[in-house]
Amino acid sequence: MSNSIRLMTHNIWNNDENCSEWEAKGQDCSAQARVGGLLRVYHETLPDVIGCQEASALMADLLKTGFEGEGVKYTLIWGRFTPIIYRADKFELIDSEFGAYPENIDGYEGCFNDVGSKSWNLGVFRVKESGKVFVFATTHLWWKKNPSDKLFSAGSAFQEFSDEAREYQIGLLTEKIEKYRAMYNCPAIMVGDMNTDYNSKAIRSALAHGFRHAHDIATEYAEESIGYHNCFPWGFETEYFDTPFETAIDHILVIGEKGGAVKRFERYSPDYYFPISDHSPAYIDIEL
């Protein structure tokens, strides 16, 4: 009996209606137009649990309806823009909690959750076949860059204390994950669009707490691409950014897993995906 499961993180672009620049080119970036590509991705990769970011209520509904039409037993845990989608035939949900990050943080001037989409969602799952239990959490951290960040062009959005805000946010989620790990005595996986790179304060804070990046501990394969390309209201480009793994902003972190548990860390970036979302999904195969 194999205890291997596939866990995915996926930012699916919060954009419900077609944009004028797409329409002028005879293209469509609405949720209705893009959902077929997302369903194709899931059909081809067969994830067991998906931690979403930027999933609007409309897109979540379209995905749920699409799964039902294909006869796949996925179900959804509501989480505003960060729902969790999981295989109800394979897993039992035994606990869950959702939270939005605060707009304001003591000691740091500014708003760090401008549209209420920066949040986290957590589920505690039992594998029906084996009885193994694990915590799975998805998150979307604050998006702007510190003015001192030289990795980004002058046209990017900057805000003082953005790095510190992400470090604070991931700290809140880390505490929440530890609460459930203690309750259920099990490993945990944290996934998400963290809007910051491998060497940032936020990721380093999680690593210092005991999390490990799935890329670093995968025993069979570790993806080196960052799984990102331009796909925005003005249009999309048909090539992926060619920068080192350390510059990626979509991460999968694990804690409490047994040695050698993470087998593969991958990103899925097929050519048909270019008009679907700017973030490619990333996933791991892990044995509990």
C-alpha positions as CSV (number, residue, x, y, z in Angstrom):
1,M,0.0,0.0,0.0
2,S,1.4,3.4,-1.0
3,N,0.9,6.4,1.2
4,S,2.1,8.8,-1.4
5,I,-0.2,11.8,-2.0
6,R,0.1,14.8,-4.3
7,L,-0.3,18.3,-2.8
8,M,-0.5,21.4,-5.0
9,T,-0.3,25.2,-4.6
10,H,-1.9,27.3,-7.3
11,N,-2.6,31.0,-7.8
12,I,-5.3,31.0,-10.5
13,W,-5.6,34.8,-11.1
14,N,-8.5,36.7,-9.6
15,N,-10.1,38.0,-12.9
16,D,-13.7,37.2,-13.5
17,E,-14.6,39.4,-16.6
18,N,-12.8,39.7,-20.0
19,C,-10.5,42.8,-20.2
20,S,-10.7,45.3,-23.0
21,E,-7.2,44.8,-24.3
22,W,-7.8,41.0,-24.5
23,E,-11.1,41.6,-26.3
24,A,-9.5,43.9,-28.8
25,K,-7.2,41.0,-29.7
26,G,-10.1,38.5,-30.0
27,Q,-9.1,36.9,-26.7
28,D,-10.9,36.2,-23.5
29,C,-9.5,36.1,-20.0
30,S,-12.7,35.8,-18.1
31,A,-13.2,33.1,-15.5
32,Q,-15.6,31.3,-17.7
33,A,-13.0,31.2,-20.5
34,R,-10.1,30.1,-18.3
35,V,-11.7,27.5,-16.1
36,G,-11.4,24.8,-18.9
37,G,-7.6,25.3,-18.8
38,L,-7.5,24.9,-15.0
39,L,-9.6,21.7,-15.2
40,R,-7.3,20.4,-17.8
41,V,-4.3,21.0,-15.6
42,Y,-5.9,19.1,-12.7
43,H,-6.9,16.3,-15.0
44,E,-3.4,15.9,-16.3
45,T,-1.6,16.3,-12.9
46,L,-4.2,14.6,-10.6
47,P,-3.5,16.5,-7.4
48,D,-5.1,15.1,-4.2
49,V,-5.3,18.5,-2.4
50,I,-5.0,22.0,-4.0
51,G,-4.3,25.1,-2.0
52,C,-5.6,28.0,-4.1
53,Q,-4.8,31.7,-4.1
54,E,-6.8,34.4,-6.0
55,A,-9.7,32.1,-6.5
56,S,-12.8,34.3,-6.7
57,A,-16.2,33.0,-5.7
58,L,-17.2,32.7,-9.3
59,M,-14.1,30.7,-10.2
60,A,-14.5,28.5,-7.2
61,D,-18.1,27.8,-8.3
62,L,-17.0,27.1,-11.9
63,L,-14.3,24.7,-10.7
64,K,-16.7,22.8,-8.4
65,T,-19.3,22.5,-11.2
66,G,-16.6,21.4,-13.6
67,F,-15.3,18.7,-11.4
68,E,-18.9,17.4,-10.9
69,G,-19.4,17.3,-14.6
70,E,-16.3,15.2,-15.0
71,G,-17.4,12.8,-12.2
72,V,-14.3,13.6,-10.1
73,K,-15.0,13.7,-6.4
74,Y,-13.3,16.9,-5.5
75,T,-14.9,19.1,-2.9
76,L,-14.1,22.6,-1.6
77,I,-13.4,24.3,1.7
78,W,-14.5,27.9,1.6
79,G,-11.7,30.4,2.2
80,R,-12.6,33.6,0.4
81,F,-9.7,33.9,-2.1
82,T,-7.8,31.0,-0.6
83,P,-10.1,27.9,-0.8
84,I,-8.8,24.3,-0.4
85,I,-9.9,21.7,-3.0
86,Y,-9.5,18.1,-2.0
87,R,-10.4,14.5,-3.0
88,A,-13.4,13.6,-0.8
89,D,-13.1,10.0,-1.9
90,K,-9.6,9.8,-0.5
91,F,-9.6,12.1,2.5
92,E,-11.8,12.9,5.5
93,L,-11.7,16.5,6.7
94,I,-11.5,16.4,10.5
95,D,-10.8,20.0,11.3
96,S,-10.5,23.4,9.5
97,E,-10.0,27.1,10.1
98,F,-9.8,30.2,7.9
99,G,-8.5,33.7,8.6
100,A,-7.7,36.9,6.8
101,Y,-4.5,38.8,7.7
102,P,-5.0,42.2,9.4
103,E,-4.9,45.3,7.3
104,N,-2.7,47.1,9.8
105,I,0.4,45.8,11.7
106,D,1.6,47.5,14.9
107,G,4.9,49.3,14.3
108,Y,4.6,49.4,10.5
109,E,2.9,52.3,8.8
110,G,0.5,51.3,5.9
111,C,-2.2,48.9,4.8
112,F,-1.0,45.3,4.1
113,N,-4.2,43.7,2.9
114,D,-5.7,46.2,0.5
115,V,-8.5,44.1,-1.1
116,G,-8.9,41.5,1.7
117,S,-7.4,38.7,-0.4
118,K,-4.4,38.1,1.7
119,S,-5.4,35.2,3.9
120,W,-4.8,31.7,5.0
121,N,-6.9,28.5,5.0
122,L,-6.2,25.3,6.9
123,G,-7.5,21.8,6.9
124,V,-6.7,18.7,8.9
125,F,-7.1,15.6,6.8
126,R,-7.2,11.9,7.5
127,V,-6.2,9.6,4.7
128,K,-9.1,7.1,4.4
129,E,-6.9,4.2,3.2
130,S,-4.1,4.5,5.8
131,G,-5.5,6.5,8.7
132,K,-2.6,8.9,8.4
133,V,-3.4,12.5,9.5
134,F,-1.8,15.8,8.2
135,V,-2.3,19.5,8.3
136,F,-2.5,21.4,5.0
137,A,-2.5,25.1,4.9
138,T,-2.6,27.5,1.9
139,T,-1.8,31.2,2.1
140,H,-1.4,34.4,0.0
141,L,0.9,36.9,1.5
142,W,1.2,40.7,0.9
143,W,2.4,41.5,-2.6
144,K,4.3,44.8,-2.7
145,K,8.1,45.1,-2.6
146,N,10.3,47.1,-0.2
147,P,11.7,50.2,-2.0
148,S,15.2,48.8,-1.4
149,D,14.4,45.6,-3.3
150,K,16.7,45.7,-6.4
151,L,15.3,42.5,-7.9
152,F,12.3,44.3,-9.4
153,S,12.0,47.0,-12.0
154,A,11.2,50.6,-11.3
155,G,7.7,49.9,-12.6
156,S,6.9,47.5,-9.8
157,A,4.8,48.5,-6.8
158,F,6.8,49.4,-3.7
159,Q,5.8,50.0,-0.1
160,E,7.9,50.4,2.9
161,F,7.8,47.5,5.5
162,S,6.4,45.0,2.9
163,D,9.1,42.4,3.7
164,E,8.3,42.9,7.4
165,A,4.6,42.5,6.8
166,R,5.1,39.1,5.0
167,E,7.4,37.9,7.8
168,Y,4.6,38.9,10.3
169,Q,1.9,37.2,8.3
170,I,3.8,33.9,7.9
171,G,4.5,34.0,11.6
172,L,0.8,34.1,12.3
173,L,0.2,31.1,10.1
174,T,3.1,29.2,11.6
175,E,1.6,29.7,15.0
176,K,-1.8,28.4,13.8
177,I,-0.2,25.4,12.1
178,E,1.6,24.5,15.3
179,K,-1.6,24.7,17.2
180,Y,-3.1,22.0,15.0
181,R,0.0,19.9,14.8
182,A,0.0,19.7,18.6
183,M,-3.7,18.8,18.7
184,Y,-3.3,16.0,16.1
185,N,0.4,15.0,16.5
186,C,1.0,15.0,12.8
187,P,3.1,16.6,10.0
188,A,2.1,19.8,8.2
189,I,2.5,21.3,4.7
190,M,2.3,25.0,4.1
191,V,1.8,26.1,0.5
192,G,1.2,29.4,-1.2
193,D,1.9,32.4,-3.3
194,M,4.1,34.1,-0.7
195,N,5.1,37.0,-3.0
196,T,8.7,36.8,-1.9
197,D,11.8,34.7,-2.7
198,Y,13.6,31.9,-1.1
199,N,16.1,34.1,0.7
200,S,13.5,36.6,2.1
201,K,12.7,37.3,5.7
202,A,9.4,35.5,5.5
203,I,10.8,32.2,4.1
204,R,13.8,32.3,6.3
205,S,11.5,32.9,9.3
206,A,9.6,29.7,8.5
207,L,12.8,27.7,7.9
208,A,14.1,28.9,11.3
209,H,10.9,27.7,12.9
210,G,11.6,24.1,11.6
211,F,9.9,24.1,8.2
212,R,11.9,22.8,5.2
213,H,11.5,23.8,1.6
214,A,10.2,20.8,-0.5
215,H,12.7,21.7,-3.2
216,D,15.6,21.1,-0.7
217,I,14.5,17.7,0.5
218,A,13.0,16.1,-2.5
219,T,14.7,12.7,-3.0
220,E,13.8,12.0,-6.7
221,Y,13.4,15.3,-8.4
222,A,13.5,19.0,-7.6
223,E,12.3,21.6,-10.1
224,E,14.6,24.5,-10.8
225,S,12.3,26.8,-12.7
226,I,10.2,29.5,-11.1
227,G,6.9,28.8,-13.0
228,Y,6.1,32.4,-13.7
229,H,5.2,34.4,-16.8
230,N,3.3,37.6,-17.6
231,C,-0.5,37.2,-17.8
232,F,-2.3,40.4,-16.8
233,P,-5.3,42.6,-17.9
234,W,-3.1,44.0,-20.7
235,G,-2.4,40.6,-22.2
236,F,-0.1,37.6,-21.8
237,E,3.3,36.5,-23.0
238,T,4.3,33.1,-24.3
239,E,7.5,32.4,-22.5
240,Y,8.3,31.7,-18.9
241,F,10.8,33.7,-16.9
242,D,14.2,32.1,-16.9
243,T,15.6,33.0,-13.5
244,P,17.0,30.8,-10.7
245,F,14.8,28.7,-8.3
246,E,15.7,31.1,-5.5
247,T,13.7,33.9,-7.1
248,A,10.4,31.9,-7.2
249,I,7.5,33.2,-5.1
250,D,5.3,30.1,-5.0
251,H,6.5,27.8,-2.2
252,I,5.8,24.5,-0.5
253,L,7.2,24.1,3.0
254,V,6.9,21.0,5.2
255,I,7.4,20.2,8.9
256,G,7.3,17.1,11.0
257,E,7.6,14.7,8.0
258,K,9.6,11.5,8.2
259,G,13.0,11.3,6.5
260,G,12.8,11.0,2.7
261,A,9.1,11.7,2.7
262,V,9.1,14.3,-0.1
263,K,9.8,12.4,-3.4
264,R,9.2,15.1,-6.0
265,F,8.9,18.9,-6.1
266,E,7.6,20.0,-9.5
267,R,6.0,22.9,-11.4
268,Y,3.6,22.4,-14.3
269,S,4.0,24.8,-17.2
270,P,2.5,23.6,-20.4
271,D,2.3,25.9,-23.4
272,Y,-1.5,26.0,-23.4
273,Y,-1.4,27.5,-19.9
274,F,0.0,30.9,-21.0
275,P,-3.5,32.7,-21.1
276,I,-4.7,31.0,-17.9
277,S,-2.7,32.5,-15.0
278,D,0.7,34.1,-14.4
279,H,1.5,31.5,-11.8
280,S,2.2,27.9,-12.8
281,P,1.0,25.3,-10.2
282,A,3.6,23.7,-8.1
283,Y,3.2,20.3,-6.4
284,I,4.9,17.7,-4.3
285,D,4.6,13.9,-4.0
286,I,5.0,13.0,-0.3
287,E,4.7,9.8,1.6
288,L,3.2,10.2,5.1
